[in-house]
Amino acid sequence: PAEKGQSTGQSCGKIRPQTPGKNRCRHQTQATEDIGMSKRYETDGDPNEASPPILFRMPLDLRWRDLDAFNHVNNANFMTYVEEARIRWFETAIRGWATDAHAPLLAAVQMNYRLPIPYPAQVFVELFAGRIGNTSLTLGHRIVSADDRLYADGHSVLVWIEIASGRPVQLPDAVHAAAEMG
């Protein structure tokens, strides 16, 4: 998390001071609303806008070992939570998502850290379909509390490859159909 008076610079990958009108990424304009320990930015989208249909929602009880020295969930664990939700969605909803011949490869992942997750807490990891391509699938993800407090959001891009060659292959029909259900 950024220090008071700084943004996390998530859209451009750099920490930038919050001097009005100076040193600010052009993609990141501060809105006036403060939310808990984080600020809401225009890049967050409209908080009143309906979320996309949820493909999968996984409850998760935090573990003591997930904490860091600041007594909240270490940011690296957010990625593990999303990974676990993806695999559980594949296993429960999609027959043939991976075979001896083809499997998904994580090509990109993006995470916006909105608020620290306190301990103890139960959170939910939600997955929703983004772009459904010929060889890839973009899955959006959110980590939220039971009362819908947003801790993190972002997306992952998965490319299906032929295991023997490492080359992209057509998105399996079952994956395509399951993603469209959202």
Secondary structure as GFF3:
##gff-version 3
##sequence-region A 1 182
A	DSSP	beta_strand	30	35	.	.	.	ID=ss1
A	DSSP	beta_strand	38	41	.	.	.	ID=ss2
A	DSSP	three_ten_helix	42	44	.	.	.	ID=ss3
A	DSSP	beta_strand	56	61	.	.	.	ID=ss4
A	DSSP	three_ten_helix	64	66	.	.	.	ID=ss5
A	DSSP	alpha_helix	75	93	.	.	.	ID=ss6
A	DSSP	beta_strand	102	113	.	.	.	ID=ss7
A	DSSP	beta_strand	122	132	.	.	.	ID=ss8
A	DSSP	beta_strand	136	145	.	.	.	ID=ss9
A	DSSP	beta_strand	150	162	.	.	.	ID=ss10
A	DSSP	alpha_helix	173	180	.	.	.	ID=ss11
###
